[in-house]
């Protein structure tokens, strides 16, 4: 194999494919990236960890077609090469060889391999197809924060593409995150959490197109500009969140809208004073038409009035306790102004963006005593 490529294109492709490379693996081949020189003067880089796979195609000049497998760490050595680079592979035997990276000023030579049984997803059959905006697929991380980080939780670590209802859902048992979309298809699926860093890396900053998502019985395929990603589809039935979503969204006694920056700064301040073991809630209540927040510990107490809060609907006295970390995560996900809907201190709190595209449901924290609520009202309002 012999090819000529622009160094920046090649390095960019390596960076895009990097999230698939496992940090540790018993299979040696999973630490390698396959370079494939195609007859149409394109070069494809392919990597897999068995559960996920990515191929990235870049333009170039193919002087001799073929393929070679190069260790990921060896490919990283060429990051300081600029301008055009000529890549030439030479076979030593059926399994090994050398590969030379030559530019005008630098030359690197590393060992290469030829794996016969590298894992691929080429035998997949797909039954449904949908297109999802790149802007949504590239920004899955804030939504994924609300999924469980504990791998033992099984499907709680996944992202549920509820395509029948045009939305993506995550949850961890304490909160639910929902990204609504203007697209739907008859078949839904669960995607492993690794799709988040993979898509962020592949899409980059363009975000002006759509990702074609094909759904098969065992495999999901995502196709975008010059890349294809495959994932092993997770099996099982996802949790039914419709009842809790409908109840918290429609059955509420009070609602108000608050600026994202203000509620974030207050929640961040409260989070700083909590130790890892403390479960003290951030109180949200109302007094004389003003939304108040506060927290009280043995060594620290504070309260604040939310200046930008706009009470849309209010019926009777209300208060609720929430984990300040969850408020921060919701603010990271929603970004703009946040509408809160509250029924009682025992009921889940519903939060949404102004356009309704992003929704959160957060379970309340037990306050324990209304004395804390009275303190917040008195001090802040």
C-alpha positions as CSV (number, residue, x, y, z in Angstrom):
1,X,0.0,0.0,0.0
2,X,1.2,3.5,-0.8
3,X,-0.7,6.7,-0.4
4,X,-0.3,10.5,-0.2
5,X,-2.5,12.5,2.2
6,X,-2.5,15.9,3.7
7,X,-1.2,15.6,7.3
8,X,-3.9,17.7,8.9
9,X,-6.7,15.5,7.3
10,X,-4.9,12.4,8.5
11,X,-4.4,13.6,12.0
12,X,-8.0,14.8,12.2
13,X,-9.2,11.4,11.2
14,X,-7.1,9.8,13.9
15,X,-8.6,12.1,16.5
16,X,-12.1,11.3,15.3
17,X,-11.6,7.6,15.6
18,X,-9.8,7.7,19.0
19,X,-12.8,7.3,21.3
20,X,-13.4,3.8,19.9
21,X,-9.9,2.6,20.9
22,X,-10.1,0.7,24.2
23,X,-7.7,1.8,27.0
24,X,-7.2,-1.8,28.0
25,X,-8.0,-4.9,26.0
26,X,-7.1,-8.6,26.0
27,X,-7.3,-8.6,22.2
28,X,-4.3,-7.1,20.6
29,X,-6.0,-6.2,17.3
30,X,-8.4,-3.8,19.1
31,X,-5.4,-1.4,19.7
32,X,-4.8,-1.1,16.0
33,X,-6.3,1.1,13.3
34,X,-6.8,-0.3,9.8
35,X,-5.7,2.0,7.0
36,X,-7.4,1.1,3.7
37,X,-6.3,2.6,0.4
38,X,-9.3,2.5,-2.0
39,X,-9.3,2.6,-5.8
40,X,-11.2,5.9,-5.9
41,X,-8.3,7.9,-4.3
42,X,-9.9,7.8,-0.8
43,X,-8.4,6.5,2.4
44,X,-10.5,4.8,5.1
45,X,-9.4,4.5,8.7
46,X,-11.3,1.9,10.7
47,X,-11.2,0.9,14.4
48,X,-13.4,-1.2,16.7
49,X,-13.8,-2.3,20.3
50,X,-16.2,-5.1,19.2
51,X,-19.2,-3.4,20.7
52,X,-18.6,-0.2,18.6
53,X,-16.8,0.5,15.3
54,X,-16.0,3.7,13.4
55,X,-14.7,4.3,9.9
56,X,-13.6,7.7,8.7
57,X,-12.8,8.4,5.0
58,X,-10.5,11.2,3.9
59,X,-9.3,12.3,0.4
60,X,-5.9,11.5,-0.8
61,X,-3.9,10.0,-3.7
62,X,-3.7,6.3,-3.8
63,X,-0.4,5.2,-5.5
64,X,-1.0,1.5,-4.6
65,X,-4.2,0.2,-3.0
66,X,-4.3,-2.3,-0.1
67,X,-4.6,-2.2,3.6
68,X,-2.4,-2.3,6.7
69,X,-3.1,-2.3,10.5
70,X,-1.1,0.2,12.6
71,X,-1.0,0.5,16.4
72,X,-2.8,3.5,17.7
73,X,0.2,4.7,19.8
74,X,2.4,4.6,16.7
75,X,0.0,6.7,14.7
76,X,0.0,9.3,17.4
77,X,3.8,9.8,16.7
78,X,3.1,11.6,13.5
79,X,1.1,14.5,15.1
80,X,4.0,16.9,14.5
81,X,4.2,16.2,10.7
82,X,2.9,19.0,8.5
83,X,2.0,19.4,4.8
84,X,1.7,16.3,2.6
85,X,2.8,12.9,4.0
86,X,3.5,9.8,1.9
87,X,2.6,6.5,3.7
88,X,4.2,3.4,2.4
89,X,3.7,-0.1,3.8
90,X,6.1,-3.0,3.2
91,X,5.3,-6.6,4.1
92,X,7.9,-8.7,6.0
93,X,5.7,-11.8,6.1
94,X,1.9,-12.6,6.0
95,X,1.3,-11.2,9.5
96,X,3.8,-8.3,9.9
97,X,5.5,-5.5,8.1
98,X,6.8,-1.9,8.3
99,X,5.1,1.4,7.5
100,X,6.9,4.6,6.7
101,X,5.5,8.1,7.1
102,X,7.5,10.5,5.1
103,X,7.1,14.3,4.8
104,X,9.5,16.9,3.4
105,X,11.3,17.2,6.7
106,X,10.5,14.2,8.8
107,X,10.4,10.4,8.4
108,X,9.0,7.8,10.8
109,X,9.0,4.1,10.5
110,X,7.0,1.8,12.6
111,X,5.9,-1.9,12.7
112,X,2.6,-2.8,11.1
113,X,0.4,-5.9,11.2
114,X,-2.1,-7.7,9.0
115,X,-5.0,-9.1,11.0
116,X,-7.2,-11.5,9.2
117,X,-10.0,-11.6,11.7
118,X,-10.5,-8.0,12.6
119,X,-14.1,-7.5,13.8
120,X,-16.5,-5.8,11.4
121,X,-20.3,-5.2,11.2
122,X,-20.6,-5.8,7.5
123,X,-23.2,-8.5,7.7
124,X,-25.9,-6.2,9.3
125,X,-29.5,-6.0,8.1
126,X,-31.5,-2.9,8.9
127,X,-35.3,-2.6,9.1
128,X,-35.9,1.1,9.9
129,X,-34.2,4.4,9.1
130,X,-34.5,7.9,10.5
131,X,-32.5,11.2,10.1
132,X,-31.5,13.1,13.3
133,X,-30.0,16.6,13.2
134,X,-26.3,16.7,13.8
135,X,-26.8,19.5,16.4
136,X,-28.7,17.0,18.6
137,X,-26.3,14.1,18.1
138,X,-23.2,16.2,18.8
139,X,-24.7,17.6,22.0
140,X,-25.7,14.4,23.8
141,X,-23.3,14.8,26.7
142,X,-25.5,17.2,28.8
143,X,-28.4,14.7,28.4
144,X,-26.2,11.7,29.2
145,X,-25.2,13.3,32.5
146,X,-28.6,12.3,33.7
147,X,-28.0,8.6,32.9
148,X,-26.4,6.4,35.5
149,X,-22.6,6.3,35.6
150,X,-22.7,2.9,37.3
151,X,-22.3,0.1,34.7
152,X,-24.0,-2.3,37.1
153,X,-27.2,-0.4,36.5
154,X,-27.6,-1.9,33.1
155,X,-29.9,-0.1,30.8
156,X,-29.9,3.0,33.1
157,X,-26.5,3.8,31.6
158,X,-27.9,3.8,28.0
159,X,-29.7,6.4,25.9
160,X,-33.1,5.4,24.8
161,X,-34.0,6.6,21.3
162,X,-37.8,6.6,21.7
163,X,-38.3,7.2,18.0
164,X,-42.0,6.5,18.1
165,X,-42.5,9.6,20.1
166,X,-39.6,11.6,18.6
167,X,-37.4,11.9,21.7
168,X,-34.2,10.7,23.4
169,X,-34.4,9.7,27.1
170,X,-31.9,9.1,29.9
171,X,-32.5,8.3,33.6
172,X,-30.7,7.2,36.7
173,X,-33.5,6.5,39.1
174,X,-33.5,10.0,40.6
175,X,-34.1,12.1,37.5
176,X,-35.1,11.9,33.8
177,X,-33.7,13.8,30.9
178,X,-35.6,14.2,27.6
179,X,-34.5,15.7,24.3
180,X,-37.5,16.1,22.0
181,X,-37.1,16.1,18.2
182,X,-39.2,16.8,15.1
183,X,-38.6,13.4,13.6
184,X,-40.0,10.0,14.4
185,X,-40.0,6.4,13.1
186,X,-41.9,3.3,14.1
187,X,-39.0,1.5,15.8
188,X,-37.2,2.6,19.0
189,X,-33.8,1.4,20.4
190,X,-31.4,1.6,23.2
191,X,-27.9,2.8,22.4
192,X,-24.8,2.2,24.6
193,X,-23.5,5.3,26.4
194,X,-20.3,5.3,24.3
195,X,-22.3,6.9,21.4
196,X,-21.9,10.2,23.3
197,X,-18.1,10.7,23.0
198,X,-18.0,9.0,19.6
199,X,-20.6,11.4,18.0
200,X,-19.0,14.4,19.7
201,X,-15.7,13.5,18.1
202,X,-17.0,12.6,14.7
203,X,-19.3,15.5,14.1
204,X,-17.0,18.2,15.4
205,X,-18.2,21.8,14.9
206,X,-20.2,21.6,11.7
207,X,-23.6,20.5,13.1
208,X,-25.4,21.7,10.0
209,X,-26.5,18.4,8.5
210,X,-28.3,15.3,9.6
211,X,-27.1,11.9,10.8
212,X,-28.7,8.9,9.0
213,X,-29.6,6.3,11.7
214,X,-30.4,2.8,10.5
215,X,-31.9,0.3,13.0
216,X,-31.4,-3.4,12.8
217,X,-32.2,-6.3,15.0
218,X,-28.8,-6.4,16.6
219,X,-27.0,-3.4,15.2
220,X,-27.4,0.4,14.8
221,X,-25.6,2.3,12.1
222,X,-25.0,6.0,12.1
223,X,-23.9,7.7,8.8
224,X,-22.6,11.2,8.5
225,X,-20.3,13.3,6.4
226,X,-17.3,11.0,5.6
227,X,-17.9,8.7,8.6
228,X,-19.9,5.6,9.5
229,X,-20.4,4.3,13.1
230,X,-21.8,0.9,14.1
231,X,-23.0,0.0,17.6
232,X,-24.2,-3.3,19.1
233,X,-27.9,-2.7,19.9
234,X,-28.8,-3.2,23.6
235,X,-31.5,-5.8,24.3
236,X,-34.4,-5.5,26.7
237,X,-37.4,-3.3,27.4
238,X,-36.7,0.3,28.5
239,X,-38.4,1.8,31.5
240,X,-41.9,3.3,31.0
241,X,-41.5,7.0,31.9
242,X,-44.7,8.3,30.3
243,X,-46.8,8.2,33.5
244,X,-44.3,10.1,35.7
245,X,-43.7,12.6,32.9
246,X,-47.4,13.2,32.2
247,X,-48.2,13.6,36.0
248,X,-45.3,16.0,36.8
249,X,-45.9,18.0,33.6
250,X,-49.7,18.5,33.9
251,X,-50.6,18.1,37.6
252,X,-48.9,21.1,39.3
253,X,-49.9,23.8,41.7
254,X,-47.2,26.4,41.0
255,X,-45.0,27.3,38.0
256,X,-42.3,29.9,37.5
257,X,-39.5,30.7,35.0
258,X,-36.0,31.6,36.1
259,X,-32.8,32.6,34.3
260,X,-30.4,29.8,33.8
261,X,-27.4,31.7,34.9
262,X,-28.9,32.8,38.2
263,X,-30.2,29.4,39.3
264,X,-26.9,27.8,38.2
265,X,-24.7,30.2,40.3
266,X,-26.9,29.6,43.4
267,X,-26.9,25.8,43.0
268,X,-23.1,25.9,42.4
269,X,-22.6,27.9,45.6
270,X,-24.7,25.4,47.6
271,X,-22.9,22.5,46.1
272,X,-19.5,23.8,47.2
273,X,-20.5,23.8,50.9
274,X,-21.8,20.2,50.8
275,X,-19.4,17.4,51.6
276,X,-19.5,14.2,49.6
277,X,-21.6,12.5,52.3
278,X,-24.1,15.3,53.0
279,X,-27.6,15.0,51.5
280,X,-29.0,18.4,52.5
281,X,-31.4,19.7,49.9
282,X,-31.6,23.0,48.2
283,X,-34.9,24.5,49.2
284,X,-37.1,26.2,46.7
285,X,-40.2,28.1,48.0
286,X,-42.3,31.3,47.6
287,X,-42.9,34.2,49.8
288,X,-44.9,37.4,49.0
289,X,-44.6,36.7,45.3
290,X,-40.9,36.1,45.3
291,X,-39.2,32.7,44.6
292,X,-36.7,32.0,47.4
293,X,-33.9,29.4,47.7
294,X,-31.7,28.3,50.6
295,X,-29.7,25.7,52.3
296,X,-28.8,25.2,56.0
297,X,-26.0,23.0,57.4
298,X,-24.5,22.8,60.9
299,X,-21.7,25.1,59.9
300,X,-23.2,27.1,57.1
301,X,-26.5,28.6,56.2
302,X,-27.6,30.9,53.4
303,X,-30.7,32.0,51.4
304,X,-31.4,33.9,48.2
305,X,-34.2,35.5,46.3
306,X,-34.4,34.8,42.6
307,X,-34.6,38.2,41.0
308,X,-35.4,37.0,37.5
309,X,-38.1,34.5,38.5
310,X,-41.4,35.0,36.8
311,X,-44.3,33.3,38.6
312,X,-46.8,32.2,35.9
313,X,-49.2,30.3,38.2
314,X,-49.4,29.9,41.9
315,X,-52.0,28.1,44.1
316,X,-51.3,27.9,47.8
317,X,-48.1,27.6,49.7
318,X,-45.4,25.5,48.0
319,X,-41.9,24.3,48.8
320,X,-39.6,21.5,47.7
321,X,-36.1,20.2,48.3
322,X,-33.8,19.3,45.4
323,X,-30.3,18.1,45.1
324,X,-28.3,21.2,43.9
325,X,-26.1,19.0,41.7
326,X,-29.2,17.9,39.8
327,X,-30.3,21.5,39.3
328,X,-26.8,22.2,37.9
329,X,-27.1,19.3,35.5
330,X,-30.5,20.4,34.4
331,X,-29.2,23.9,33.8
332,X,-26.3,22.5,31.7
333,X,-28.7,20.5,29.6
334,X,-31.4,23.2,29.1
335,X,-29.0,26.2,28.7
336,X,-31.7,28.9,28.4
337,X,-34.4,30.0,30.8
338,X,-35.9,27.2,32.8
339,X,-39.6,26.7,33.7
340,X,-40.2,24.9,36.9
341,X,-43.6,23.2,37.7
342,X,-44.1,22.1,41.3
343,X,-47.0,20.1,42.8
344,X,-45.9,19.3,46.4
345,X,-42.7,18.6,48.4
346,X,-43.3,14.9,47.8
347,X,-43.9,15.1,44.0
348,X,-41.3,15.0,41.2
349,X,-40.4,18.5,39.9
350,X,-40.8,19.1,36.1
351,X,-38.4,21.5,34.4
352,X,-38.4,22.4,30.7
353,X,-36.8,24.8,28.2
354,X,-38.8,27.7,26.8
355,X,-39.5,25.9,23.5
356,X,-40.3,22.6,25.3
357,X,-37.6,20.7,23.3
358,X,-35.7,19.8,26.5
359,X,-37.4,18.4,29.6
360,X,-36.2,17.1,33.0
361,X,-38.0,15.4,35.9
362,X,-36.2,15.4,39.3
363,X,-37.3,13.5,42.3
364,X,-37.4,15.6,45.5
365,X,-35.2,15.2,48.6
366,X,-36.8,14.7,52.0
367,X,-36.7,18.0,53.8
368,X,-37.4,16.5,57.2
369,X,-38.8,19.7,58.8
370,X,-40.7,22.8,57.7
371,X,-38.5,24.8,60.0
372,X,-35.9,25.0,57.2
373,X,-38.6,26.3,54.8
374,X,-39.6,29.1,57.2
375,X,-35.9,30.0,57.7
376,X,-35.5,30.4,53.9
377,X,-38.7,32.5,53.6
378,X,-37.7,34.8,56.5
379,X,-34.1,35.3,55.4
380,X,-34.4,35.7,51.7
381,X,-37.8,37.4,51.3
